[in-house]
Amino acid sequence: MSTRRSIAALMVGVAAASSGCTTSKLLIDAELVRTNTHTVLAFEETVFNKHHVREGFDRYVGPGFMQHSATLPDERDATIALLTRMLTSEYPASRLTVERTVAQGDLVAVQALWRPRPAEAHSVARVDIYRLLGGRIVEHWDVTQGDAQAPPQGAPDKSASQ
């Protein structure tokens, strides 16, 4: 084979390999987004519908978890204690309905409707944003809208620090 043909064949091979790598990276990124979304939805189902807060945190939340919510404590165990009390004592029949998710890279946002007492009309629209690392939730932010009541008893007052 001539040198010219060898160079042309090499260039075609490099181009084919490069496009394959790009496609592979896109597929890997799409799979990561899908997996992260499933992890977040499983966490929300476990915590907010099954009310198994400790199990949800143990299974889906990673070390070094950072809470950025104005109505939840920063510390992991304090958050677990508050959510457990809230979901098992104050609102044991509460239900969370996920309306939609949006995910990009390591971030997953969930738009949901939380009904503290499903028999009543009162509900809270919320958006939770999670950052994942290694398949585990490591950060959480949220916003709420609607006829939300005051934060549950024992929740820290973070309004002045935000």
Phi, psi and omega in degrees: 000142182286162179297322181297316179292323179297316179294317179297316179296319178298317180295319178296318178298317179296317179297317180296316180295320180296316181293326176295320179295319179297314179298317179299317180297319178298319179294320178295317178298317179296321179293321177298315178298317180297314181295316178299319179297316178298321179298314181295317179295322177294320177299310182296321178296313182296315184281308192267344177249320177275341180063032175258074189296308181301315179300316179299317179291317181297322185276323192244349184254132184271172177294150180076019180307133178242125181259124180248013181285141178285343184250001178237148179296154178290323187283134185306306183295325177292323176296315179300315181298315181295312180296322179299312179298315183297315187275340180257330182257309185280320184225062185293340180261003185301151181223144176246129177244119179280126179270318180195162174232151174226129183225144176208123179059238182264011181250139175227127176250138181235122172264125186217164175241122180253127177249106180299319178228096187305334180288343180257163181283341183302129176210163180232121173276137182214157172232124175252136177241127182240143169247133181245150176219124180061032178080008181236147178288127180239346176213151179216134172233157174207159171223147179232155180211146177125204183269045180298139177277178178300155178305151180301155180303132179096353179288142180289150176269101182258006185300324182284335184266355184267000000 
